[in-house]
Amino acid sequence: MNTIFMRRIVAAGQPRAVPRRLLSASLLLAALVCTASVVQAHSVSQGDLQLDHPYAVPSAPGEPHGNAYLRGIKNSGAQADRLLSASTPLAARVELRSLKPDADGLRGQQIEAIVLPPKTVTRLRHTGDYRLTLIDLKQALKDGDRFDLTLNFEHAGSQTVKVWVQTPRDVPGPNHAH
């Protein structure tokens, strides 16, 4: 005997049979659409550049500086671009920094621009080569906070992104040295 499992759904006061497979497929599709919109909302395109997952790590109370990052900036264009500067209402200024190893770990050195080669993803991660240092914070960066950060590119122009403050899985806490 071939039986189709059915569920009864009440719509407009009258029961209606819906196949279980159709119900499951509809729920899966709804979940995928919601997930895609959340992921897409934290990635922004500007010209040939895709700015992926801007984030900051919590700062220690009283710490005058903080750091912001991007999972990556993908340049899908045929020519290089450069990140020239950044700004946020949350800090007096933002410095672009290159991270170089020294005897004490990684040390940030201020640079004039971050080169974004064509057909490449440049990572600005807390464990990577670059970071954006927020100088003279107006308030501490707390887990769950969000703030605007404007990035200024040589060719792609300016783009404001929403930065999410979060504790990365591989950082023990706000007192972690950067």
HELIX and SHEET records of a PDB file:
HELIX    1   1 ARG A   20  ALA A   41  1                                  22    
SHEET    1   A 2 MET A   6  ALA A  11  0                                        
SHEET    2   A 2 GLN A  14  PRO A  19 -1                                        
SHEET    1   B 4 SER A  43  GLN A  46  0                                        
SHEET    2   B 4 LEU A  49  ALA A  56 -1                                        
SHEET    3   B 4 GLY A  66  ASN A  75 -1                                        
SHEET    4   B 4 THR A 120  LEU A 124 -1                                        
SHEET    1   C 6 SER A  43  GLN A  46  0                                        
SHEET    2   C 6 LEU A  49  ALA A  56 -1                                        
SHEET    3   C 6 GLY A 157  VAL A 165  1                                        
SHEET    4   C 6 ARG A 146  PHE A 153 -1                                        
SHEET    5   C 6 ASP A  81  SER A  87 -1                                        
SHEET    6   C 6 ILE A 114  LEU A 116 -1                                        
SHEET    1   D 6 SER A  43  GLN A  46  0                                        
SHEET    2   D 6 LEU A  49  ALA A  56 -1                                        
SHEET    3   D 6 GLY A  66  ASN A  75 -1                                        
SHEET    4   D 6 TYR A 130  LEU A 137 -1                                        
SHEET    5   D 6 ALA A  91  ASP A 102 -1                                        
SHEET    6   D 6 GLY A 105  GLN A 110 -1                                        
END                                                                             
